[in-house]
Amino acid sequence: MRRCFFLSLVFVLLGAHAMAAPRGGLRTPGASPYDGLVGTRGSAPSQLRTETQAMARTAFFTRSAVTQIKVIIPNWYNGEAAPGSAATDTASIEYPVGICTTLKKTGSSTITGSNGGQVEVDYATVSIPANTQAWYRLWTSNASGGVVDAFQGQNLSLGDALIVGSSVTDQTVSCGTVTDGGTFESIAPLAIIAPITAPSVCIFGDSIALGVDNDHTPNSNGDNGSIAPSIAASFGYSNMGVNGDLASQFVSSHTNRVAVGQYC
């Protein structure tokens, strides 16, 4: 039986708002695992690019040891706006360096994200120790353009890279070097999930939570915004802040983000 608390902390900073909802406080030793956010740098897309294909490599850190892992791949942006077309994706987890484990949906390595929706992939077997750097790889094709994170930014020293264009090579299986194209943007999963016993955190809010004022510059571990850098050393999280978001807008458009709440 899972023993946890669901806490909500509301921060009001300089007129902007951010909310962190951490789950799993005061866990007892030997508590039963739950499916929670194990990875840092889970992030909501904020921008639609005009290029129709992209190849991304984005670093994250596990905050618990895992033997299986899955992600949520969004096909929406800026408060759950639909890009206009379905996305065809392939994805993998790279750990250790140069070894890629393919992520699948219902056994298929070709993943289709509905227009304005998101896909939770199947669990993949991969062993990663706690507090260890790994990488998420995504190749995506969308006739309406690709959704990217313009505000979480990149940390090139961690190996972040993004290539965009009309014909981009899929490197999710070959696991070769992804040479960054200079966009200063990234593509991250909305959530990185594994069976864990530690707390995990969902972050909601506007530009303060998202990190717009940080000028696309994450810290040394790739964390951005008003909340993520303060908790990322200990907890996995998903930063679902939206630039300029209002309570009324969240009420009218929240389905995809709230779906992540079962994991935090």
Sequence and secondary structure as in RCSB ss.txt:
>XXXX:A:sequence
MRRCFFLSLVFVLLGAHAMAAPRGGLRTPGASPYDGLVGTRGSAPSQLRTETQAMARTAFFTRSAVTQIKVIIPN
WYNGEAAPGSAATDTASIEYPVGICTTLKKTGSSTITGSNGGQVEVDYATVSIPANTQAWYRLWTSNASGGVVDA
FQGQNLSLGDALIVGSSVTDQTVSCGTVTDGGTFESIAPLAIIAPITAPSVCIFGDSIALGVDNDHTPNSNGDNG
SIAPSIAASFGYSNMGVNGDLASQFVSSHTNRVAVGQYC
>XXXX:A:secstr
     B  EEEEETTEEEEEEEE TT  TT   EEEE BS EE   EE S SEEEEEEEEEESS EEEEEEEEE 
 BTTTB  SS EEEEEEEE STT EEEE BTTBS EEE TT EEE   EEEEE TTEEEEEEEEEE TT  EEBS
SS   GGGT EEEEESS    TTT       S   B   SEEEEEESS EEEEEESHHHHTGGGTT   TTS  S
SSHHHHTTT EEEE   TT  HHHHHHS HHHHHGGGG 
